[in-house]
């Protein structure tokens, strides 16, 4: 198919080293893309204690039953909150936020906190203490310094605001290699964007198709590795140029824009089957997504999720892989096995969970494998590594999938 390194992508072992190093070079937009989120139209929550105001009235904001515990001291519940803290005074202040969260039974989890300050993500040092509550058995306390009049965002999961990502995609659309279009106009009037990156000089009939998309579980930051992959593919790296010659790569960072902004939409991970079957009461955004995918069937699909479980078996990331019996075609089954192994072999990857008819048949990934014969995966990037590393993980997963397919 294609030709050796610098002429063609090399062997899988060589790829793994390249994938490991990829994140060192493709950080330009990751440094500036987060930006401050836009105001949200739907009502949110605002609390004030002393000079500090806590609010979630911005796109993607979610406060999770906040209460005031004391002077400039707030409490939120769960791991998936996103709140803005504002120092309303003319002097510096220190805010304290206590977070109650559960360990999810046998699946022990860790609460990782992040702060968006002046458009840059920072990891937040937090102090954990045990609680007696049977369901919410841990408390994490964080202290944050605020300059006079400063606004910051304290979150469990980081993210890229929908408005900022939309504007960034329009900039990418000016490049010859990137075509951006709207799959669907959502009930709330937002565009579901797809960026297709390829070398237009090579006929499409000679190419294979790869789909990368962010999870409809918007609190699992799937748009971050998607944006990282777009930045890499649109760049000047020789590997990106080779991929563009042989592949059509479709990237859908937000598979549900309304959920991304409102932050009050139920989890749609297991809503795919009804949408795929065209049930009139199914999620309209998922229905439109599936219709587009059917018209542009991929050979490989990776849906990016997030993970915050504690380290197990020496690994942090998790690959949800299709079982072999999903595929009627032996070649497609073999392709799925190769891509699965390549994703698991990435640094700090390696926990494999099968997509089975008994537990995961309601997901989009399972429908892709079952109905279209796609080598489809859910890939959970770990929150422990922060924004920059998960941006790079999109590049690494992209290269790993392509290289495995071309063996």
N, C-alpha and C positions, 0 to 999 in steps of 0.2 A: 504494500500500500504506500506507505510513505518511506522515505529513506531514512540512519544513525545520528547521533547527537550533533547538533548544529546543521544537520541535513534532515535528520529524522529523530524523534524522541527515542531515547535509549532503553536499556533493559530496566526491569522493574526495580532492581536494587539501586541502580543509579538514579532512578526517578525519586526514590524515597529520600535520598540525600538532597536532591534538588528541591523536592517539596518541603523538606525541613527548613531549607534556607530561603524559600520563596518569600516568607514574611518579612525578611530583613530589608527588602528592596521596594516593596509596593505599599508604602504607608502614606503617600502624599495626601490623598483625599481622606484617609482615615483620620488624619490630624484635624481636619476642619469640618467634616461632614456632619457630626452630631448637631451643632447649632442649638439655639434655644427653641423649644417647641412653640407652636402658635396657640393662641387662646382657644378654648373649646366652647362651643355654643351651648351644649347641654349643661345643666346645673352641676356643680361640683361641691366640694366641701372646703370651708375656710375656718381655721381656728387661730386665735391669737393668745399668746401667753407672754406677758411682758412686752419686750420690743420685737419679738419674733412672730412671724405669721407663717403658718403651715397651710398649704392649699394644694388642690389637685385639679384646678380649673384650667387645664392645658391639654393638648392632644396627647393621648396615651396616659394621662394622669389617673391614678387610682390610689386612694388613701387608706382603704381597708379599715373602716371603723376607728378613726383616730379619736383620741381623747387627750385632754390636758392633765398631766400628772403633777406639775409644779411650775415654778418660774422658768420659762423658756424650755420646758421639758414636756415632750409629747410621747404618746404611745400609738403605734400602728400594729396591725395583726397580719400574719402571713409573710410569705417571701416575695410576693409579686406586687408590692406597692411601688408607686412613683409619686413623690411629693416634691413641691417647691417650698423652700425655706427662704424667707425674706427678712432681713434685718431692717426694721422700719425706723431705727434710731440714727442719730448722727455720730454715734460712737461704736466701736467694735463690740460684738456680742458673741457668746458661746451658746449654741443650741444643743440640747440633748434629745436624742430620739431612742426610745426603747421599742424593740421589735419582738412580738410574740410569734412563735412559729412552731410547727410540729415536725417530727422526724419521719412521718409517713410510715409508721409501723416498723417492719423489718428493714425497709429501705432507708437507712440512715442518711440524712441530708445535712448539708452545711449551709448556713445563711451567709452569702457573700454580698457585701454592700459596696455601692459605687456612687460617686458624686460627679455630676456634670457641672464644672465651674469654668466660666469664660470659654465655653465651647470645647473644653478638654475633659476627658474622663480620667478620674482618679480613683484608685482603690481606697476604701475607707477602713481604717483600723477600728475593730469593734471588740468589746469585751463580753464574753458569753457567761451566763450563769444558769444553773438548773432551776426549774420551777416544779411545783407539785401538781400542776394541772395535768389531767390524764390525756387531754387532746393537744394542748399547746404547752409542751413540756420544756421549752427552752425560751430564754430571753436573751437578746443581744442588745447591748447599749453602745451607742455611738455618740461622740461629741464632735461638733463641727464649729469651727471658727468662722465668723462672718464679719467682714469689714462693714463700715457704715454704709447703709443703703444697698448692700450686696444681696443678690439673689443666686441661689444654687439649687440644684436638683439632687435629692437623695433617693436612691432607688435600690431595689433588689436587682432586677434585671435591667441592664442598659438597653438602649435602643437608638434608632435613627428616626427622628420625627418624619411623619408622612409628607408634610409640605416640603421639608428640606430634601428628602429623597426624590420627590417628584421634580423639583427644580434641578437637581443634580443630573437626573436622567435626561432632561431636555438639553443640558449641556453636552452630555455624551452623544445625543442624537445628531449633533453637528459633525461628528466624525464619520468618515466614509465606511468604517467597519461596523458601526453600531446603528441599528434601526430600532426606534422606540415607538410603540403603538399602544393603544388602549384596547384591552380585551373586552372590557365591559364597563358600563357606567352603573355604579352601585345604587341601591335605593336612596342612599344619602347624597348622591350626586358626585361621588368620587370616581376617579379612573383607576382601574386595575391595570397597572403597567406591565408590559413585557419588553425586555430589551433582547434583541436577537443580534448576536455578534458573529460575524463571519467575513471571509474574504470574498467579495462580490465577483472577483475576477475568475474564481473557480466555480464551475457549474454546480448547482445544488444537487443534481442527480448523482454526483460523485462523492457526496458527503453523508456522514452519519449525523444523528441528532441527539443532543444531550440537553436535558431539562434540569435546571436548578431552581428551587423555589423555597421561599420562607414559609414556615408553618402557619396554619390558621390560628394556632395558639400564640397570639401576638406577644405574650409575656415570656416567650422563649427565644426572642431576639434573632430569629432566622434571617431577618433582612441584613444583618451585619456580614455574615460570610457571603451572602449573595452579592452585596455591594463590593466586597473585596474581590470576588471573581470577576465582576464587570470591570473594575479598575485595571486588573491585570490583563484581561483579554483585550482591552482597548489600548494597551500600552505598546511599547516598542520592543519588548523582550522577544528574543528569537523563538522561545517556546510558544509564546502566545501567537506569533505569526504562523508557526507550523500548525497549531490547533485550528486557527481560523481557516487554513487551506483545506482541512479535511473534515471539519465539523461545522454544523450549525448549532450554536449554543444559545438556548433560550433561557433567560433569567427573569423570574417573577419574584421580586423581593417581598412584596406584601400580597399574600393570597387572599386576604380579606381587609381591604383598606378601611372599611367602616369600623371593624373591630380594633384596628390599629389606632384610630383616633378616639373613638368613644370609650374604649376600655371597659365597656359594660356588656359585651356580647358573650353569650355562653361559649364554652369550649366546643369547637367544631371539628376536632380531630376525628371523631367517630361519626360524623354526619355525611361522609362521602358517598356511601352506598345509596342512600335515598336520592342524593343529587345526581349520581351517575345513572340511576334508573329513571330520572326525570320526574320524580314525585312532585306534584305541584306545590306541596307545602314544605318542600325541602329548601335549604338555604339558597337564595337566588345567586349569590356570589359564587358559591361552590358549583352550582349548575353551570354558570357561564364559564368558569374555569375549566370544567370537564369538557364542555363543548369545544372550547379552543384546543385543548389537549388532543381530543379525538381527531381534530382537523390537522394537527401537527404532531403525530405520534412519535415519541422519542424512543431511541434505542436504550438509553440509560436515563434514569431520573433520580435525583437526590433531593429530598425534602429536609431542610435544616431545622433542627429543634435545639433546645437548650437542656442542660443537665446541671444538677447541683447535688447529686448524691456524693457521699463520702467515697474516698478512694477504695477500690476493691480489686484484688488480684493484681495490684501494681499498675492499674490503668484508671483513666478518668473518663474517656469518651466512650460512647455507646453506639453501635451500629445495629439497627433493626433490619434484618435481612430476610428476604423471601425464602420460603422452603422450596426445595427442588420440585416437589410435585405440583407446584403452581404452574409450571411450564410444560406444555405438551411437546415443545421442540427442544431436542437435546442441545443444539448449538446455543439457544437462548439460555438454557439452564447453565451451560458452561460459562457463558459470558457473565451471568449473574454471580456465579461462584468466584470468578476472577476479580470482578469489581469489588465484591464483598471483602475478599482477602486483602486487596490493596487498601481499602479504606481502614480495615482493622490494623494493618501494618503501619499506619501513620503514627508518628510519635505521640505517646500518651493516648492511643486508641486501644481498641482490643476487646471490649466487652460486647459480646454478640447476643442478641435476642432475636428469635425467629418471629416473623409475621406469620401467624397461623390462622386457619379458618375459624378456630375456636375463640381467638382473642383479638385479632387485628384485621379481620376481614372488612370492617367498616371504614378503614382508612383509605385515603387516596392512593397511597403506595401499593396497597394490596390490589386495588382495582386496576391500577396500571399494569401490574404483572399478570393478573388473571385475564383481563380483557384485551390488552394490547401486546402482551408478551414482553413488556419493558422490564429490564433489570432495574428494579426500583427499590429505594432504600430510605429509611428515616435515619438521619445522622444527627446525633445529639452532641453538639459542641459544649464543652464544660465552661461554666461561668467563672470558675476559679481563675482562669487565665486572663480574664478581662477583655476589654473591647478590642485592643490592637491584635491580640493573639487570635481571637475568633474571626476577625477580619482576614487574617492570614490563613486561617483554617479553610476558608472558602477557596482560596487559591490552591492549597495543598490537596483538598478533596477533588477539585476539578482536574488537576494534573494526574492524580492517582487514578481516577476513573478512566480518563482518556488513555493513559498508558496501559492500563490493564486490558482495555477493549482492543488495543492494537497489538497485543502479544500474539 
